[in-house]
Amino acid sequence: MTTKESGLTIEAVFDAYFACRKAKRNSINQLRFEADLETNLVALYRELRSGEYRIGRSVAFVVTHPKVREVWAADFRDRVVHHVIYNAIFYRYYRRFIRDNYACIPGRGTHDGLRRVSGFARSITRNWTRPAYFLKADVANFFNSMDRHILIALAERHVPEDWIRALIRQSVLHDPRTDFSTRSSAASFDMVPRHKSLLHAPDGKGLPIGNLTSQFFANLYLNDLDQYAKHVLKARYYGRYVDDMVLLHEDPDILNMWYAKMDEFLQSKLSLHLHPNKKHINLVDRGFDFTGFIIKPGRVYLRQTSLSKGKQKIRAWERKGSPIDPETLTDMSQSLNSYLGMLRQVSGYNARKSICQRVESLFLQADGECTKVKPCTG
C-alpha cells in the first residue's frame, strides 16, 4: 500500500481521544462522550473513514485575561478530530520549523523563548560590553487575517494522503459562525475590538482562537517567514513566538531594511502585513519585552502588567470575603501557580515570597521555595 493510499486506523482515533482527554478532563462534553466511549469512538472512526464526518456546533465566549479576546471552543468530538489531524502531520513539519520558533511546539514555549533571546542579547553585545540594537515587530490582526486557501496550500505541501487532506480542508474552511452558541453576554462580545472578532472577519479569512489545529496552523502559516528571515535575510539573531518577532543586529539600518523586506514578503506571499504602530527599534541595553518578560543587562523581569494581574486577582478574592470553597481554592491556586512559575524563571524571589505571604490568610499553603501553592486539605 502506498503512502497516499494508507488510511486512518482505529488506533489513531483512540490515541487522539486520549491526547484530547488530557486537556479536557471532566469537561461536560468530554463526560458525555465518555459515557458510551467505545461506541462513540468507533462511530467517529467510521464517519472519518467513509467521509461522512461533519464538524458540529462551536461555543463562543469572551475572555478578558491577559486581554479581551473572542474564543471559539469546538465540541469534544471535534477536538478529537483535531488531534487526529495534528498527530498525523505534526512531525512532518516539526523538523522543518526553525529552532527559534517557540510557539505550540513540545519542549518550547515562552520560557524557552526567553532563555534563547536572552542568550542572543548576551552574545551580540559580548556579554553587555558593546552596543547592539533590537527590532520588535508583530503581524497586524494575525488570527483574523490568515487566508484559509493559502493555509491549505501550506498545510498540504507534505501531506500526500487523501484522507488527511480532506480533513485539513474541512477543518480550515469550516466557518463556525454558521452554527454556534454563546457563553458570554452580548455586552462582553461588544468589548472585543471589531477587527479582532471572528464574527466580523471577511469570508475566507481568519481562524477560530481556541482550537489545537488553529494554534498549529498559525505556526505553520508563518514558517515561510521564518525561513525567509533566517536563510534569505541571514538574520542570525531572530526569534518568533506566535506573531511576535524579535531581531538583533549591530546596525539599526540593517534592522530597518529587514523590517521592510519582511513586510513586503508577508504582503506578497501570505496576504498579511506587519503592524506599523508596533515597530520598535532601540539599543538592547535599554531593555526589551519578549514573551511577557523584560530582558535587561544581567537580569530579567516579569512584565509588570502580568504581575499586577495576579495581585488584582488576590484583591478581588479578598473583596468577596475570601471564599474557601474547594472550587474557588483550586481555581485560585492554579492561577497563582501560573504566576509563580513565571516568576521562577527570573529574579523574582521577593515577588514570589510576597504573593505566598499574601495568600496564607486565604487558606493556601506554599512550598519552602515559594514556587507553588495548593489548597489546604485539613
Secondary structure as a PSIPRED ss2 file (coil, helix, strand):
# PSIPRED VFORMAT (PSIPRED V4.0)

   1 M C   1.000  0.000  0.000
   2 T C   1.000  0.000  0.000
   3 T C   1.000  0.000  0.000
   4 K C   1.000  0.000  0.000
   5 E C   1.000  0.000  0.000
   6 S C   1.000  0.000  0.000
   7 G C   1.000  0.000  0.000
   8 L C   1.000  0.000  0.000
   9 T C   1.000  0.000  0.000
  10 I H   0.000  1.000  0.000
  11 E H   0.000  1.000  0.000
  12 A H   0.000  1.000  0.000
  13 V H   0.000  1.000  0.000
  14 F H   0.000  1.000  0.000
  15 D H   0.000  1.000  0.000
  16 A H   0.000  1.000  0.000
  17 Y H   0.000  1.000  0.000
  18 F H   0.000  1.000  0.000
  19 A H   0.000  1.000  0.000
  20 C H   0.000  1.000  0.000
  21 R H   0.000  1.000  0.000
  22 K H   0.000  1.000  0.000
  23 A H   0.000  1.000  0.000
  24 K C   1.000  0.000  0.000
  25 R C   1.000  0.000  0.000
  26 N C   1.000  0.000  0.000
  27 S C   1.000  0.000  0.000
  28 I H   0.000  1.000  0.000
  29 N H   0.000  1.000  0.000
  30 Q H   0.000  1.000  0.000
  31 L H   0.000  1.000  0.000
  32 R H   0.000  1.000  0.000
  33 F H   0.000  1.000  0.000
  34 E H   0.000  1.000  0.000
  35 A H   0.000  1.000  0.000
  36 D C   1.000  0.000  0.000
  37 L H   0.000  1.000  0.000
  38 E H   0.000  1.000  0.000
  39 T H   0.000  1.000  0.000
  40 N H   0.000  1.000  0.000
  41 L H   0.000  1.000  0.000
  42 V H   0.000  1.000  0.000
  43 A H   0.000  1.000  0.000
  44 L H   0.000  1.000  0.000
  45 Y H   0.000  1.000  0.000
  46 R H   0.000  1.000  0.000
  47 E H   0.000  1.000  0.000
  48 L H   0.000  1.000  0.000
  49 R H   0.000  1.000  0.000
  50 S H   0.000  1.000  0.000
  51 G C   1.000  0.000  0.000
  52 E C   1.000  0.000  0.000
  53 Y C   1.000  0.000  0.000
  54 R C   1.000  0.000  0.000
  55 I C   1.000  0.000  0.000
  56 G C   1.000  0.000  0.000
  57 R C   1.000  0.000  0.000
  58 S E   0.000  0.000  1.000
  59 V E   0.000  0.000  1.000
  60 A E   0.000  0.000  1.000
  61 F E   0.000  0.000  1.000
  62 V E   0.000  0.000  1.000
  63 V E   0.000  0.000  1.000
  64 T C   1.000  0.000  0.000
  65 H C   1.000  0.000  0.000
  66 P C   1.000  0.000  0.000
  67 K C   1.000  0.000  0.000
  68 V C   1.000  0.000  0.000
  69 R E   0.000  0.000  1.000
  70 E E   0.000  0.000  1.000
  71 V E   0.000  0.000  1.000
  72 W E   0.000  0.000  1.000
  73 A E   0.000  0.000  1.000
  74 A C   1.000  0.000  0.000
  75 D C   1.000  0.000  0.000
  76 F H   0.000  1.000  0.000
  77 R H   0.000  1.000  0.000
  78 D H   0.000  1.000  0.000
  79 R H   0.000  1.000  0.000
  80 V H   0.000  1.000  0.000
  81 V H   0.000  1.000  0.000
  82 H H   0.000  1.000  0.000
  83 H H   0.000  1.000  0.000
  84 V H   0.000  1.000  0.000
  85 I H   0.000  1.000  0.000
  86 Y H   0.000  1.000  0.000
  87 N H   0.000  1.000  0.000
  88 A H   0.000  1.000  0.000
  89 I H   0.000  1.000  0.000
  90 F H   0.000  1.000  0.000
  91 Y H   0.000  1.000  0.000
  92 R H   0.000  1.000  0.000
  93 Y H   0.000  1.000  0.000
  94 Y H   0.000  1.000  0.000
  95 R C   1.000  0.000  0.000
  96 R C   1.000  0.000  0.000
  97 F C   1.000  0.000  0.000
  98 I C   1.000  0.000  0.000
  99 R C   1.000  0.000  0.000
 100 D C   1.000  0.000  0.000
 101 N E   0.000  0.000  1.000
 102 Y C   1.000  0.000  0.000
 103 A C   1.000  0.000  0.000
 104 C C   1.000  0.000  0.000
 105 I C   1.000  0.000  0.000
 106 P C   1.000  0.000  0.000
 107 G C   1.000  0.000  0.000
 108 R C   1.000  0.000  0.000
 109 G C   1.000  0.000  0.000
 110 T H   0.000  1.000  0.000
 111 H H   0.000  1.000  0.000
 112 D H   0.000  1.000  0.000
 113 G H   0.000  1.000  0.000
 114 L H   0.000  1.000  0.000
 115 R H   0.000  1.000  0.000
 116 R H   0.000  1.000  0.000
 117 V H   0.000  1.000  0.000
 118 S H   0.000  1.000  0.000
 119 G H   0.000  1.000  0.000
 120 F H   0.000  1.000  0.000
 121 A H   0.000  1.000  0.000
 122 R H   0.000  1.000  0.000
 123 S H   0.000  1.000  0.000
 124 I H   0.000  1.000  0.000
 125 T C   1.000  0.000  0.000
 126 R C   1.000  0.000  0.000
 127 N C   1.000  0.000  0.000
 128 W C   1.000  0.000  0.000
 129 T C   1.000  0.000  0.000
 130 R C   1.000  0.000  0.000
 131 P C   1.000  0.000  0.000
 132 A C   1.000  0.000  0.000
 133 Y E   0.000  0.000  1.000
 134 F E   0.000  0.000  1.000
 135 L E   0.000  0.000  1.000
 136 K E   0.000  0.000  1.000
 137 A E   0.000  0.000  1.000
 138 D E   0.000  0.000  1.000
 139 V E   0.000  0.000  1.000
 140 A C   1.000  0.000  0.000
 141 N C   1.000  0.000  0.000
 142 F H   0.000  1.000  0.000
 143 F H   0.000  1.000  0.000
 144 N H   0.000  1.000  0.000
 145 S H   0.000  1.000  0.000
 146 M C   1.000  0.000  0.000
 147 D E   0.000  0.000  1.000
 148 R H   0.000  1.000  0.000
 149 H H   0.000  1.000  0.000
 150 I H   0.000  1.000  0.000
 151 L H   0.000  1.000  0.000
 152 I H   0.000  1.000  0.000
 153 A H   0.000  1.000  0.000
 154 L H   0.000  1.000  0.000
 155 A H   0.000  1.000  0.000
 156 E C   1.000  0.000  0.000
 157 R C   1.000  0.000  0.000
 158 H C   1.000  0.000  0.000
 159 V C   1.000  0.000  0.000
 160 P C   1.000  0.000  0.000
 161 E C   1.000  0.000  0.000
 162 D H   0.000  1.000  0.000
 163 W H   0.000  1.000  0.000
 164 I H   0.000  1.000  0.000
 165 R H   0.000  1.000  0.000
 166 A H   0.000  1.000  0.000
 167 L H   0.000  1.000  0.000
 168 I H   0.000  1.000  0.000
 169 R H   0.000  1.000  0.000
 170 Q H   0.000  1.000  0.000
 171 S H   0.000  1.000  0.000
 172 V H   0.000  1.000  0.000
 173 L H   0.000  1.000  0.000
 174 H C   1.000  0.000  0.000
 175 D C   1.000  0.000  0.000
 176 P H   0.000  1.000  0.000
 177 R H   0.000  1.000  0.000
 178 T H   0.000  1.000  0.000
 179 D C   1.000  0.000  0.000
 180 F E   0.000  0.000  1.000
 181 S E   0.000  0.000  1.000
 182 T E   0.000  0.000  1.000
 183 R C   1.000  0.000  0.000
 184 S C   1.000  0.000  0.000
 185 S C   1.000  0.000  0.000
 186 A H   0.000  1.000  0.000
 187 A H   0.000  1.000  0.000
 188 S H   0.000  1.000  0.000
 189 F H   0.000  1.000  0.000
 190 D H   0.000  1.000  0.000
 191 M H   0.000  1.000  0.000
 192 V C   1.000  0.000  0.000
 193 P C   1.000  0.000  0.000
 194 R H   0.000  1.000  0.000
 195 H H   0.000  1.000  0.000
 196 K H   0.000  1.000  0.000
 197 S C   1.000  0.000  0.000
 198 L H   0.000  1.000  0.000
 199 L H   0.000  1.000  0.000
 200 H H   0.000  1.000  0.000
 201 A C   1.000  0.000  0.000
 202 P C   1.000  0.000  0.000
 203 D C   1.000  0.000  0.000
 204 G C   1.000  0.000  0.000
 205 K E   0.000  0.000  1.000
 206 G C   1.000  0.000  0.000
 207 L C   1.000  0.000  0.000
 208 P C   1.000  0.000  0.000
 209 I C   1.000  0.000  0.000
 210 G C   1.000  0.000  0.000
 211 N C   1.000  0.000  0.000
 212 L H   0.000  1.000  0.000
 213 T H   0.000  1.000  0.000
 214 S H   0.000  1.000  0.000
 215 Q H   0.000  1.000  0.000
 216 F H   0.000  1.000  0.000
 217 F H   0.000  1.000  0.000
 218 A H   0.000  1.000  0.000
 219 N H   0.000  1.000  0.000
 220 L H   0.000  1.000  0.000
 221 Y H   0.000  1.000  0.000
 222 L C   1.000  0.000  0.000
 223 N H   0.000  1.000  0.000
 224 D H   0.000  1.000  0.000
 225 L H   0.000  1.000  0.000
 226 D H   0.000  1.000  0.000
 227 Q H   0.000  1.000  0.000
 228 Y H   0.000  1.000  0.000
 229 A H   0.000  1.000  0.000
 230 K H   0.000  1.000  0.000
 231 H H   0.000  1.000  0.000
 232 V H   0.000  1.000  0.000
 233 L C   1.000  0.000  0.000
 234 K C   1.000  0.000  0.000
 235 A C   1.000  0.000  0.000
 236 R C   1.000  0.000  0.000
 237 Y E   0.000  0.000  1.000
 238 Y E   0.000  0.000  1.000
 239 G E   0.000  0.000  1.000
 240 R E   0.000  0.000  1.000
 241 Y E   0.000  0.000  1.000
 242 V C   1.000  0.000  0.000
 243 D C   1.000  0.000  0.000
 244 D E   0.000  0.000  1.000
 245 M E   0.000  0.000  1.000
 246 V E   0.000  0.000  1.000
 247 L E   0.000  0.000  1.000
 248 L E   0.000  0.000  1.000
 249 H E   0.000  0.000  1.000
 250 E C   1.000  0.000  0.000
 251 D C   1.000  0.000  0.000
 252 P H   0.000  1.000  0.000
 253 D H   0.000  1.000  0.000
 254 I H   0.000  1.000  0.000
 255 L H   0.000  1.000  0.000
 256 N H   0.000  1.000  0.000
 257 M H   0.000  1.000  0.000
 258 W H   0.000  1.000  0.000
 259 Y H   0.000  1.000  0.000
 260 A H   0.000  1.000  0.000
 261 K H   0.000  1.000  0.000
 262 M H   0.000  1.000  0.000
 263 D H   0.000  1.000  0.000
 264 E H   0.000  1.000  0.000
 265 F H   0.000  1.000  0.000
 266 L H   0.000  1.000  0.000
 267 Q H   0.000  1.000  0.000
 268 S H   0.000  1.000  0.000
 269 K H   0.000  1.000  0.000
 270 L H   0.000  1.000  0.000
 271 S C   1.000  0.000  0.000
 272 L C   1.000  0.000  0.000
 273 H C   1.000  0.000  0.000
 274 L E   0.000  0.000  1.000
 275 H C   1.000  0.000  0.000
 276 P H   0.000  1.000  0.000
 277 N H   0.000  1.000  0.000
 278 K H   0.000  1.000  0.000
 279 K C   1.000  0.000  0.000
 280 H E   0.000  0.000  1.000
 281 I E   0.000  0.000  1.000
 282 N E   0.000  0.000  1.000
 283 L E   0.000  0.000  1.000
 284 V H   0.000  1.000  0.000
 285 D H   0.000  1.000  0.000
 286 R H   0.000  1.000  0.000
 287 G C   1.000  0.000  0.000
 288 F E   0.000  0.000  1.000
 289 D E   0.000  0.000  1.000
 290 F E   0.000  0.000  1.000
 291 T C   1.000  0.000  0.000
 292 G C   1.000  0.000  0.000
 293 F E   0.000  0.000  1.000
 294 I E   0.000  0.000  1.000
 295 I E   0.000  0.000  1.000
 296 K E   0.000  0.000  1.000
 297 P C   1.000  0.000  0.000
 298 G C   1.000  0.000  0.000
 299 R E   0.000  0.000  1.000
 300 V E   0.000  0.000  1.000
 301 Y E   0.000  0.000  1.000
 302 L E   0.000  0.000  1.000
 303 R C   1.000  0.000  0.000
 304 Q H   0.000  1.000  0.000
 305 T H   0.000  1.000  0.000
 306 S H   0.000  1.000  0.000
 307 L H   0.000  1.000  0.000
 308 S H   0.000  1.000  0.000
 309 K H   0.000  1.000  0.000
 310 G H   0.000  1.000  0.000
 311 K H   0.000  1.000  0.000
 312 Q H   0.000  1.000  0.000
 313 K H   0.000  1.000  0.000
 314 I H   0.000  1.000  0.000
 315 R H   0.000  1.000  0.000
 316 A H   0.000  1.000  0.000
 317 W H   0.000  1.000  0.000
 318 E H   0.000  1.000  0.000
 319 R H   0.000  1.000  0.000
 320 K C   1.000  0.000  0.000
 321 G C   1.000  0.000  0.000
 322 S C   1.000  0.000  0.000
 323 P C   1.000  0.000  0.000
 324 I C   1.000  0.000  0.000
 325 D C   1.000  0.000  0.000
 326 P H   0.000  1.000  0.000
 327 E H   0.000  1.000  0.000
 328 T H   0.000  1.000  0.000
 329 L H   0.000  1.000  0.000
 330 T H   0.000  1.000  0.000
 331 D H   0.000  1.000  0.000
 332 M H   0.000  1.000  0.000
 333 S H   0.000  1.000  0.000
 334 Q H   0.000  1.000  0.000
 335 S H   0.000  1.000  0.000
 336 L H   0.000  1.000  0.000
 337 N H   0.000  1.000  0.000
 338 S H   0.000  1.000  0.000
 339 Y H   0.000  1.000  0.000
 340 L H   0.000  1.000  0.000
 341 G H   0.000  1.000  0.000
 342 M H   0.000  1.000  0.000
 343 L H   0.000  1.000  0.000
 344 R H   0.000  1.000  0.000
 345 Q C   1.000  0.000  0.000
 346 V C   1.000  0.000  0.000
 347 S C   1.000  0.000  0.000
 348 G C   1.000  0.000  0.000
 349 Y H   0.000  1.000  0.000
 350 N H   0.000  1.000  0.000
 351 A H   0.000  1.000  0.000
 352 R H   0.000  1.000  0.000
 353 K H   0.000  1.000  0.000
 354 S H   0.000  1.000  0.000
 355 I H   0.000  1.000  0.000
 356 C H   0.000  1.000  0.000
 357 Q H   0.000  1.000  0.000
 358 R H   0.000  1.000  0.000
 359 V H   0.000  1.000  0.000
 360 E H   0.000  1.000  0.000
 361 S H   0.000  1.000  0.000
 362 L H   0.000  1.000  0.000
 363 F C   1.000  0.000  0.000
 364 L E   0.000  0.000  1.000
 365 Q E   0.000  0.000  1.000
 366 A E   0.000  0.000  1.000
 367 D C   1.000  0.000  0.000
 368 G C   1.000  0.000  0.000
 369 E C   1.000  0.000  0.000
 370 C C   1.000  0.000  0.000
 371 T C   1.000  0.000  0.000
 372 K C   1.000  0.000  0.000
 373 V E   0.000  0.000  1.000
 374 K E   0.000  0.000  1.000
 375 P E   0.000  0.000  1.000
 376 C C   1.000  0.000  0.000
 377 T C   1.000  0.000  0.000
 378 G C   1.000  0.000  0.000
